[in-house]
């Protein structure tokens, strides 16, 4: 029950000559009363609260969504050039100006949106499809092959088909000519239109050495840690790896209090895996 209700029950207990016993006290007033003599603790608690409030006014984590062909690093670099990076004050972010600048800088961005929750900012983008060069429909043209392949199916809405199903074509071969012959009009030039399906193949060259060096992990590993506070990095280890040969895997984990309340603190775990090498001979 609340503290005010307890006072009323105590008055009723006195009138009925009954006793009231408290099993447990909970709440901020009781907590402050408990630590009222520990001034240092209260000061530190107040400092933590003020610090969290101050940090909540900045952006400490930026995520990118919607990109398929554009690397995330390029979007983050572009955002930084447009004035948006980790540590930016949220009140200084002009979303309309930022999204317009990003679209002006890159032609492959059809739409850019920004959403801020807590200290996390999400940049959502829609990539623009590259449009092929369009030829006016009243101009003469023909359809030619751009790759080597085998014709599977061909349809022409305008023009003359020059290949058959099963034919092998090379780049530059005419598939649908931009000419048509009529009984009364004779041969005339047209804008070739149609669809062509073909099976194409790709080849790649590589070099494989007869003698190769193979890595085998020994099972020994070591962990080291780094702390990054905004742009300041602190190594929590003093010595170099004790392994002569090893693979390194780094894992970064950003510190957050709630789902969207990130702090300018990042913990990096460095795992080194020892390995030994041996010469291996390839055989048929």
Buried (B, 14 or more C-beta within 10 A) or exposed (E): EEEEEEEEEEEEEEEEEEEEEEEEEEEEEEEEEEEEEEEEEEEEBEEEEEEEEEBBEBBBBBEBEBBEEBEEEEBBEBBEEBEBBBEBEEEEBEBEEBBEBBBEEBEEBEEBEBEEEBBBBBBBBEBEEEEEEEEEEEEEBBBBBEEBBEBEEBEBEEBBBBBEEEBEBEEEBBBBBBBBEEEEEEEEBBBBBBEBEBEEEEEEEEEEEEEEEEEEEEEEBBEBEBBBEEEEEEEEEEEEBEBEEBEEEEEEEBBBEEEBBBBBBBBBEBBBBBBEEEEEEEEE
